[in-house]
Amino acid sequence: MRILLAEDDQSLGQALADGLRLLGYAVDWITDGAQAAAALNDTEYAAAILDWNLPRSSGPAIIAGMRRQKDATPVLLLTARDGLPDRVAGLDAGADDYVVKPVHLDELAARLRALLRRADGQIEPAIRLGALEVTPAARRVTLDGEALELTAREYALLETLIRHPGRAYSRDQLEEALYGWDQEVASNAVEVHIHHLRHKLGPGWIRTLRGIGYAIRSPEAELA
């Protein structure tokens, strides 16, 4: 899943970007508020993590602009301001949650997962589709109760698809979900990951919609 991180502190930004990438997220790290607003306008992100104090535009100002444009991207606000009025102001601007600095990656990741669950209308921490179950917190996938061994890219692809079963994703959309700006993408990368994922899941799970893209659906649904 592709995340926007806007943090102008070099040490913190690098640590968070590296940590989130190790957890399997594709991260675009930006240090400027105006650039962050432009990126959110041009790119579809699963979620955004915005520092309160950014050059040229603050986190709350960016969020307020997003909400005026009806952009519902989940936003986590990073702030050193732990006073009640500041927390209220950030949430009232349209932030979905906030983390007070110093930031601990485990807490940040847990809050990010919670935001993604709420955005998808999920109640439980595990995502289930027929006999397939994905647990984002543990990055665990089981099929008929048996664990599947997936690469980081295969897992990211599966999580993207299973969050919206039946939705068709084009190759470009999947590339955007799996890769950040600074990562080179081979022309057939998505097709290769789809091929390997199909091999591990078995027939019937991932459908090719000609001229459109790919979608996931439980094979059991075909029999209903």
C-alpha positions in Angstrom: 0.0 0.0 0.0 1.3 3.4 -0.9 1.7 6.0 1.9 2.6 9.7 1.8 4.9 10.8 4.6 5.4 14.5 5.1 8.1 15.2 7.7 10.8 17.8 7.5 13.0 16.5 10.3 15.6 14.5 8.3 16.4 12.0 11.0 12.8 11.3 12.0 11.6 11.3 8.4 14.3 8.8 7.3 13.6 6.5 10.3 9.9 6.5 9.7 10.2 6.0 5.9 12.7 3.1 6.4 10.6 1.5 9.1 7.4 1.7 7.1 9.1 0.3 4.1 10.3 -2.7 6.2 6.7 -3.2 7.1 5.8 -3.5 3.4 4.5 0.0 2.6 5.5 1.9 -0.4 6.4 5.3 1.0 6.8 8.7 -0.7 8.7 10.9 1.8 8.4 14.7 1.3 9.8 17.4 3.5 7.7 20.4 2.2 4.1 21.2 2.9 3.3 22.6 -0.5 4.8 19.6 -2.2 2.8 17.3 0.1 -0.4 19.0 -0.9 0.5 18.7 -4.6 1.3 15.0 -4.2 -2.0 14.3 -2.5 -3.7 16.1 -5.4 -1.9 14.1 -8.1 -1.5 10.6 -6.5 -3.9 8.2 -4.9 -2.6 7.2 -1.5 -4.0 4.6 0.9 -3.2 7.1 3.7 -1.1 10.1 4.6 1.1 10.9 7.6 1.6 14.6 8.0 3.8 16.6 10.4 2.0 19.6 11.9 4.9 22.0 11.3 6.0 21.8 7.6 7.7 24.5 5.4 5.3 26.5 3.3 2.1 24.8 4.6 1.1 23.2 7.9 -0.3 19.7 8.4 -3.7 21.0 9.5 -3.8 23.5 6.5 -3.1 20.6 4.1 -5.8 18.5 5.7 -8.4 21.3 5.6 -7.7 21.8 1.9 -8.1 18.0 1.2 -11.4 17.9 3.0 -12.7 21.0 1.1 -11.9 19.1 -2.1 -13.8 16.0 -0.8 -10.6 14.0 -0.5 -11.3 11.4 2.1 -7.8 9.9 2.3 -7.1 8.9 5.9 -4.7 11.2 7.6 -2.5 10.7 10.7 -1.1 13.9 12.1 2.3 14.0 13.8 2.7 16.7 16.4 4.9 17.8 19.3 1.8 19.7 20.6 0.2 17.6 23.2 -2.1 20.2 24.6 -5.9 19.6 24.4 -6.6 22.7 22.3 -4.0 21.6 19.7 -5.3 18.1 19.6 -8.8 19.4 19.1 -7.7 21.8 16.4 -5.9 19.0 14.5 -8.9 16.7 14.6 -11.3 19.5 13.7 -9.2 20.4 10.7 -10.1 16.9 9.4 -7.3 14.6 10.7 -8.4 11.1 11.5 -5.9 10.5 14.3 -2.7 11.9 15.7 0.5 10.8 17.3 2.4 12.9 19.7 6.2 13.1 19.3 8.5 11.3 20.1 7.1 8.8 17.6 7.4 5.1 18.2 7.1 3.1 15.0 5.0 0.3 16.5 2.4 2.7 17.7 2.4 4.6 14.4 2.0 1.4 12.4 -0.8 0.2 14.7 -2.7 3.6 14.3 -2.1 3.4 10.5 -3.6 -0.1 10.3 -6.6 1.1 12.4 -7.1 4.1 9.9 -7.0 1.7 7.0 -9.5 -0.7 8.6 -11.9 2.2 9.3 -11.5 3.5 5.8 -12.4 0.1 4.4 -15.3 -0.4 6.8 -13.6 -3.2 8.6 -14.3 -4.1 12.2 -12.0 -7.1 12.7 -8.2 -6.9 12.3 -8.2 -9.8 9.8 -9.5 -9.5 6.3 -11.4 -12.5 5.1 -12.6 -13.6 1.7 -13.9 -17.1 1.6 -11.2 -19.5 2.7 -8.5 -16.7 2.4 -7.5 -14.6 5.4 -5.0 -11.7 5.6 -3.9 -10.3 8.9 -2.1 -7.0 8.2 -0.6 -6.6 11.8 1.3 -9.8 11.4 1.5 -9.7 7.6 0.2 -13.3 7.7 -1.8 -15.0 5.0 -3.7 -18.3 5.4 -5.7 -20.3 2.9 -8.0 -23.0 4.3 -6.1 -22.5 7.5 -2.7 -23.1 6.0 -0.1 -20.4 6.0 1.2 -19.1 2.7 4.7 -17.8 2.1 4.6 -14.6 0.1 7.2 -12.2 -0.9 6.8 -8.6 0.3 5.5 -7.5 -3.1 3.1 -10.4 -3.4 1.8 -9.7 0.0 1.3 -6.0 -0.8 -0.4 -6.9 -4.0 -2.8 -9.3 -2.2 -3.6 -6.9 0.5 -4.4 -4.2 -2.0 -6.8 -6.5 -3.9 -8.5 -8.1 -0.9 -9.4 -4.8 0.7 -11.8 -4.3 -2.1 -13.0 -7.7 -3.4 -14.4 -7.5 -6.9 -12.9 -4.1 -7.7 -10.9 -4.0 -10.9 -7.4 -2.5 -10.6 -5.5 -1.5 -13.7 -1.8 -2.2 -14.0 -1.0 1.5 -13.5 -3.1 1.5 -10.3 -1.3 -1.5 -8.9 2.1 -0.1 -9.8 1.1 3.1 -7.8 0.0 1.0 -4.9 3.2 -1.1 -4.8 6.0 1.3 -5.7 7.2 4.7 -4.4 8.7 7.5 -6.5 12.3 6.4 -6.0 11.8 2.8 -7.0 12.3 1.5 -10.5 9.5 -0.5 -11.9 10.0 -3.1 -14.7 7.4 -2.9 -17.5 6.1 -6.4 -16.6 6.5 -6.2 -12.8 2.8 -6.4 -12.0 2.2 -9.2 -14.3 5.1 -11.2 -12.8 3.7 -10.7 -9.2 0.2 -11.6 -10.4 1.6 -14.8 -11.9 3.4 -15.8 -8.8 0.4 -15.0 -6.5 -1.9 -17.0 -8.7 0.4 -20.0 -8.4 0.4 -19.8 -4.6 -3.3 -19.1 -4.2 -4.5 -21.6 -6.8 -7.0 -21.2 -9.6 -10.0 -18.9 -9.5 -8.9 -16.3 -7.1 -7.4 -13.5 -9.3 -9.4 -12.7 -12.4 -8.1 -10.9 -15.4 -10.6 -8.4 -16.8 -9.5 -7.8 -20.4 -8.8 -4.2 -21.1 -9.4 -3.2 -17.5 -7.1 -5.0 -15.1 -7.2 -7.5 -12.2 -9.7 -8.3 -9.4 -9.8 -10.8 -6.6 -12.9 -12.9 -5.9 -13.4 -16.1 -4.0 -13.8 -19.2 -6.3 -16.7 -20.2 -4.1 -18.6 -17.1 -5.4 -18.5 -18.5 -8.9 -20.5 -21.5 -7.7 -23.1 -19.5 -5.8 
